[in-house]
Amino acid sequence: MNITLNGTPCRTAASTLSALLAERGFGPKVATARNGDFVPASLREATPIGEGDRIEVLAAMQGG
C-alpha cells in the first residue's frame, strides 16, 4: 500500500504501526503519529495503517 512517511511517499507491506516501524528499522525510542494524531507506544501494535495514511516518526535528538 502507499503511505506518506515523514513527508515522503512510500510503499509498505506493514498492516500496523509497529510493523511499519520494524520494517523501516526504527528503534523503540521514537514518537509516532498517524494522520496527525499522536499514537503512544503501547497502542502501536493495535494501530492499523491504511492506504494514504500519513505517518510521522520522530526521534529525540541529543546535544547541548
N, CA, C and O atoms as a DFTB+ gen file, in Angstrom:
256 C
 N C O
     1  1       0.834      -1.176       0.000
     2  2       0.000       0.000       0.000
     3  2       0.877       1.236       0.000
     4  3       2.059       1.173       0.339
     5  1       0.303       2.340      -0.375
     6  2       1.016       3.608      -0.434
     7  2       0.646       4.458       0.776
     8  3      -0.529       4.659       1.079
     9  1       1.687       4.955       1.465
    10  2       1.507       5.843       2.600
    11  2       2.490       7.005       2.453
    12  3       3.302       7.030       1.528
    13  1       2.408       7.955       3.367
    14  2       3.407       9.012       3.450
    15  2       4.101       8.870       4.796
    16  3       3.451       8.913       5.840
    17  1       5.408       8.703       4.775
    18  2       6.198       8.535       5.986
    19  2       7.137       9.724       6.129
    20  3       8.028       9.927       5.304
    21  1       6.933      10.501       7.175
    22  2       7.742      11.702       7.422
    23  2       7.789      12.609       6.193
    24  3       8.836      13.156       5.846
    25  1       6.642      12.755       5.549
    26  2       6.523      13.662       4.419
    27  2       6.938      13.095       3.076
    28  3       6.861      13.790       2.063
    29  1       7.379      11.840       3.047
    30  2       7.845      11.212       1.812
    31  2       6.935      10.047       1.429
    32  3       6.718       9.147       2.241
    33  1       6.401      10.047       0.211
    34  2       5.582       8.909      -0.220
    35  2       6.406       7.626      -0.236
    36  3       7.565       7.629      -0.649
    37  1       5.799       6.532       0.215
    38  2       6.494       5.246       0.179
    39  2       5.476       4.115       0.133
    40  3       4.288       4.306       0.393
    41  1       5.977       2.938      -0.202
    42  2       5.147       1.726      -0.226
    43  2       5.535       0.863       0.966
    44  3       6.695       0.834       1.377
    45  1       4.552       0.164       1.513
    46  2       4.810      -0.728       2.634
    47  2       3.890      -1.939       2.571
    48  3       2.791      -1.879       2.018
    49  1       4.357      -3.026       3.143
    50  2       3.525      -4.222       3.290
    51  2       2.994      -4.324       4.717
    52  3       2.207      -5.220       5.022
    53  1       3.423      -3.406       5.598
    54  2       3.024      -3.434       7.004
    55  2       1.541      -3.106       7.145
    56  3       0.995      -2.283       6.410
    57  1       0.904      -3.770       8.108
    58  2      -0.516      -3.503       8.344
    59  2      -0.767      -2.786       9.664
    60  3      -1.880      -2.329       9.925
    61  1       0.279      -2.686      10.504
    62  2       0.148      -1.957      11.762
    63  2       1.308      -0.975      11.900
    64  3       2.323      -1.082      11.211
    65  1       1.135      -0.032      12.793
    66  2       2.190       0.956      13.008
    67  2       3.461       0.295      13.537
    68  3       4.559       0.653      13.110
    69  1       3.337      -0.655      14.451
    70  2       4.538      -1.323      14.966
    71  2       5.251      -2.108      13.870
    72  3       6.482      -2.138      13.841
    73  1       4.511      -2.739      12.977
    74  2       5.127      -3.473      11.867
    75  2       5.860      -2.527      10.923
    76  3       6.925      -2.864      10.406
    77  1       5.297      -1.355      10.700
    78  2       5.952      -0.357       9.853
    79  2       7.264       0.099      10.477
    80  3       8.274       0.213       9.783
    81  1       7.256       0.358      11.778
    82  2       8.485       0.782      12.455
    83  2       9.565      -0.282      12.330
    84  3      10.724       0.039      12.070
    85  1       9.195      -1.546      12.513
    86  2      10.158      -2.639      12.377
    87  2      10.651      -2.747      10.937
    88  3      11.846      -2.917      10.699
    89  1       9.740      -2.650       9.985
    90  2      10.090      -2.746       8.566
    91  2      11.094      -1.674       8.162
    92  3      11.996      -1.929       7.364
    93  1      10.934      -0.472       8.715
    94  2      11.788       0.663       8.340
    95  2      12.995       0.847       9.249
    96  3      13.778       1.779       9.064
    97  1      13.151      -0.046      10.238
    98  2      14.347      -0.023      11.072
    99  2      14.352       1.007      12.186
   100  3      15.420       1.365      12.682
   101  1      13.194       1.490      12.589
   102  2      13.130       2.433      13.694
   103  2      13.228       1.679      15.008
   104  3      12.692       0.578      15.137
   105  1      13.908       2.262      15.981
   106  2      14.013       1.670      17.305
   107  2      12.791       2.022      18.141
   108  3      11.877       2.697      17.666
   109  1      12.778       1.559      19.399
   110  2      11.619       1.777      20.262
   111  2      11.513       3.189      20.831
   112  3      10.443       3.577      21.301
   113  1      12.577       3.953      20.800
   114  2      12.594       5.281      21.418
   115  2      12.225       6.369      20.413
   116  3      13.025       7.259      20.124
   117  1      11.005       6.289      19.886
   118  2      10.510       7.283      18.942
   119  2       9.108       7.704      19.356
   120  3       8.430       7.006      20.109
   121  1       8.687       8.859      18.849
   122  2       7.308       9.319      18.996
   123  2       6.625       9.111      17.649
   124  3       7.238       9.299      16.598
   125  1       5.353       8.723      17.687
   126  2       4.658       8.425      16.433
   127  2       3.304       9.118      16.361
   128  3       2.653       9.379      17.372
   129  1       2.910       9.405      15.128
   130  2       1.584       9.974      14.874
   131  2       1.037       9.356      13.596
   132  3       1.787       9.070      12.662
   133  1      -0.269       9.154      13.563
   134  2      -0.968       8.645      12.381
   135  2      -2.031       9.656      12.006
   136  3      -2.938       9.932      12.791
   137  1      -1.921      10.204      10.817
   138  2      -2.864      11.209      10.315
   139  2      -3.044      12.363      11.299
   140  3      -4.150      12.860      11.510
   141  1      -1.918      12.776      11.896
   142  2      -1.922      13.925      12.787
   143  2      -2.271      13.634      14.230
   144  3      -2.240      14.541      15.062
   145  1      -2.606      12.385      14.555
   146  2      -2.955      12.020      15.924
   147  2      -1.822      11.232      16.565
   148  3      -1.353      10.238      16.010
   149  1      -1.383      11.683      17.743
   150  2      -0.331      11.001      18.488
   151  2      -0.742       9.564      18.791
   152  3      -1.883       9.304      19.172
   153  1       0.198       8.632      18.618
   154  2      -0.038       7.224      18.950
   155  2       1.011       6.807      19.976
   156  3       2.193       6.728      19.641
   157  1       0.608       6.537      21.219
   158  2       1.580       6.110      22.222
   159  2       2.139       4.730      21.896
   160  3       1.512       3.943      21.188
   161  1       3.323       4.452      22.422
   162  2       3.992       3.179      22.146
   163  2       3.114       1.990      22.498
   164  3       3.154       0.970      21.810
   165  1       2.330       2.102      23.547
   166  2       1.501       0.979      23.991
   167  2       0.386       0.630      23.015
   168  3      -0.193      -0.453      23.105
   169  1       0.074       1.526      22.085
   170  2      -1.009       1.279      21.125
   171  2      -0.532       1.008      19.703
   172  3      -1.355       0.761      18.821
   173  1       0.761       1.046      19.461
   174  2       1.279       0.895      18.092
   175  2       0.939      -0.460      17.474
   176  3       0.624      -0.539      16.286
   177  1       1.000      -1.514      18.264
   178  2       0.726      -2.845      17.719
   179  2      -0.736      -2.991      17.310
   180  3      -1.053      -3.750      16.394
   181  1      -1.615      -2.277      17.976
   182  2      -3.053      -2.348      17.685
   183  2      -3.518      -1.257      16.729
   184  3      -4.705      -1.181      16.412
   185  1      -2.593      -0.404      16.262
   186  2      -2.958       0.702      15.377
   187  2      -2.766       0.293      13.923
   188  3      -1.632       0.155      13.463
   189  1      -3.869       0.097      13.191
   190  2      -3.740      -0.280      11.779
   191  2      -3.306       0.912      10.939
   192  3      -3.589       2.063      11.275
   193  1      -2.623       0.622       9.853
   194  2      -2.341       1.668       8.866
   195  2      -3.020       1.267       7.569
   196  3      -3.164       0.085       7.258
   197  1      -3.430       2.276       6.823
   198  2      -4.154       2.022       5.592
   199  2      -3.671       2.890       4.453
   200  3      -2.863       3.800       4.635
   201  1      -4.174       2.594       3.298
   202  2      -3.825       3.324       2.075
   203  2      -3.989       4.826       2.306
   204  3      -5.036       5.292       2.754
   205  1      -2.929       5.567       1.988
   206  2      -2.975       7.023       2.061
   207  2      -2.699       7.613       3.431
   208  3      -2.691       8.835       3.576
   209  1      -2.472       6.778       4.448
   210  2      -2.199       7.314       5.785
   211  2      -0.917       8.138       5.779
   212  3       0.010       7.891       5.008
   213  1      -0.902       9.131       6.673
   214  2       0.280       9.957       6.891
   215  2       0.869       9.573       8.247
   216  3       0.232       9.757       9.283
   217  1       2.085       9.041       8.231
   218  2       2.752       8.597       9.438
   219  2       3.954       9.491       9.694
   220  3       4.757       9.755       8.799
   221  1       4.063       9.955      10.943
   222  2       5.226      10.741      11.360
   223  2       5.937       9.961      12.450
   224  3       5.308       9.463      13.384
   225  1       7.264       9.859      12.324
   226  2       8.096       9.196      13.318
   227  2       9.208      10.174      13.692
   228  3       9.981      10.614      12.840
   229  1       9.271      10.502      14.969
   230  2      10.263      11.476      15.441
   231  2      11.123      10.839      16.501
   232  3      10.616      10.196      17.421
   233  1      12.432      11.015      16.375
   234  2      13.390      10.517      17.361
   235  2      13.960      11.701      18.123
   236  3      14.159      12.776      17.556
   237  1      14.224      11.503      19.416
   238  2      14.813      12.550      20.236
   239  2      16.240      12.837      19.760
   240  3      16.970      11.930      19.363
   241  1      16.612      14.088      19.809
   242  2      17.960      14.492      19.415
   243  2      18.751      14.817      20.676
   244  3      18.223      15.432      21.603
   245  1      20.010      14.406      20.711
   246  2      20.877      14.751      21.832
   247  2      21.781      15.891      21.422
   248  3      22.100      16.062      20.245
   249  1      22.173      16.640      22.376
   250  2      23.087      17.746      22.083
   251  2      23.027      18.761      23.200
   252  3      22.318      18.589      24.191
   253  1      23.767      19.793      23.019
   254  2      23.749      20.770      24.098
   255  2      24.334      22.080      23.692
   256  3      24.389      23.008      24.499
